[in-house]
């Protein structure tokens, strides 16, 4: 048997972290088994589905490195198939038209509530006589299609993550709607549970891997598989992603979509790596790997049942590891869009050598790509504000003469290399008869406007190529 799995996002929003993590587990399993990973866009909800969300989802999956083997298939282009299947269910007497008005359904639920019962459809239109049906149709009432659920059934499956799962059909809320209301004798828009089963059968899906919020749907879907005489696939329900307080991760936690993470400066391999750890762990306890490496080791035995806490520190740590290991050229490619967005005037080709030096300088201290913007500001702006501690440093005795000495040296010798600049610092230190620490600290205050930052001498050499150092030193001198 060839393993065939699918990711089936609804394009009613950007690619959500939960969907992306589900995609990761599907992808890992497919690759581990040498199977197929299929992309199906569940866009039957015409009002909420938008092409820009589909774009975002496809781009996000590609960005994360999860190419699909088949698809994307669009449910909106498969409506005939769902219609035919619903007709088959109607013909076999396994489904029926129900004509209840919204007011009648509300009244039914109110009555159930008053009796302390859980709300459910009471199957009142299951056995309408042809005369009753005709009367409703004559009234012009629209009809939904309901699939009959036998309340006496117990549904069980052996979940690949959770082990044996059992559901009572009586807990499924009564006969379920499989198509929205349409005028009599027609079939309305098919609903999720029906479309998903029709597609999973048609696409020969062998393993349905999805979030545990779909467990009740699985029970309903198994009844549909049986009604359609199809083999039931294996199911794996992956744990939810939780925030720090143990609630389901939501918009309130500051992120929802993969494109948000992208904007925040996370790199794709780090985020993909992190998502594999949201509910799964490698047998050797290693936490850093590519998707391809994780696929070699992946099995459902090591997927947790308990919710997976989202850990920003771990994601940041992983991201920093990937950034620190990156070659300057690769880093530059990723950082340039952030520079451009920050309004830094750079030309990726003419300034390339200079930018590569800058990447080599800041790369080892980045956690997110966005940090590159802050850490490089000083290289892109001719004049800088001076922080208070930098001002204080510049007021110390002897500092004015040091800065003047450096300025004089720059004018007379025009040093360019790192070594030449180091020689200049040593010469000025000697000539002024001060400690080297004073020179270095003052130079940092003057050039960076702050007392912390990346390596001073390397930063200076890079800054000098832009010609900003003389102006800064003069400005610092004016402060003294
Ligand atoms: N469209 C559904 C969702 O996005 C798919 C669920 C499933 O995998 O069956 O939740």
Boltz pocket constraint, residues with backbone or C-beta under 6 A from the ligand:
constraints:
  - pocket:
      binder: B
      contacts: [[A, 6], [A, 7], [A, 8], [A, 9], [A, 10], [A, 19], [A, 42], [A, 196], [A, 209], [A, 210], [A, 214]]
      max_distance: 6.0
